[in-house]
Amino acid sequence: MLKNKKILLGVTGGIAAYKAAYIVRELKRLGADVRVIMTHSATQFITPLTLSTLSQHEVIVSLWPKSTHESTDLGVKHVDLGLWADLTLILPASANTIAKLATGIADNALTSTALSIRCPLLIAPAMDLDMYRHPATQNNIGVLQDRGCIIIEPETGELASGLSGPGRLPELQPILEKIESALAGTQKDLSGVQVLVTAGPTYEKIDPVRFIGNRSSGKMGYAIAKAAVQRGADVTLISGPSSLETPQGVQRIDVESAAEMFGAVQREYERHQFIIMAAAVADFRPASSEKQKIKKTNDRDVPEIKLEQTDDILKFIGDHKDERTVIGFALETENELAHAREKLEKKKLDYIVINNPTREGSGFGSDTNEIQILDKNGKVKEYPLMSKFEAAHKILDCING
Ligand code: CTP
């Protein structure tokens, strides 16, 4: 998603300014073109040379030529850069710069450029907790938010001052996700499309307190739902038990067991064009569940739990799909392609997303995934390790053509 994207990074004066180096390096690694503007205070914390070396471009600190007698500088840098950028990120954003942005003060290269940009503006405040909590700062952040700026909320933790509270710059990954989602928000290629996503594990009851479940976190399915809604789709998310927050704009239906998920999918699938089954549905459930908690007996007898198969929800959808596009997932630890191909054919899928939880960075609960997408014509697309959110966009790119 970041390939060839033009990212303008504004760095202001705060101890977290050194983290701008990591951001520049990562954005470059992901294929973005990065230009940096620093305030004078920022140069107290990190040198322009560092960011210029990493971005491979001149870093702008002042709008003025070094000496008006010795040189001129053609062009109107703040306007040029403002029009150039696909996205502007101010990281870290100090209380001072936030106040200037809120009131429209343009007294340096960064704040002047901020008035010229036409792209989404992301602001990552980072400062000491009292400065952050101060009503003036909170008010200014509110003004910027009302104006459509995206605020990357600081994390709570230990601060440079030794105090503990909100004000820390978040880690790289959530910042990259915000950048990706802001960029995706500008592309509405799924407008008017109905997308049904299943996510998470299912719990199959043994008795009122015990169940058979699996370690799925739901992160992949939730990332797909979030990415689809950002691209303009109407999204229904049928979720097994998960602690994840419902992405904004997504209609979520909570279920617990495979049978409940099957019921919800049967009720919902007809009105959706794309059906993406990312849930880790249990293949087996206890043939009967006890009404009361199973007690230990005095002797050493261990109760036996007889299992029966659950309904294969995806197979049902494959058999009833008509014009719908159906995407399944295959969790394979060996012979990935051969097993996935078999599943795709058996369940009459259009695409199958293959992941191997034994690969580094692709396990349950991780924020990243290394996927392959196989289509019904036998074509395979392989992707490197990436965030689940980025992988979600790859899946949507693929099915949307
Ligand atoms: N799936 C489903 N209903 C089930 C089991 C699985 O809809 N009862 C869906 C999953 O959501 C996933 C796909 O089927 O999209 C693959 O699930 P998986 O468990 O890997 O495949 P199985 O067909 O169950 O085969 P196996 O367990 O032998 O690998």
Residues whose N, C-alpha, C, O or C-beta is under 5 A from the ligand:
A	BS01	CTP	M277 A278 A279 A280 V281 A282 D283 T310 D311 D312 I313 L314 G328 F329 A330 L331
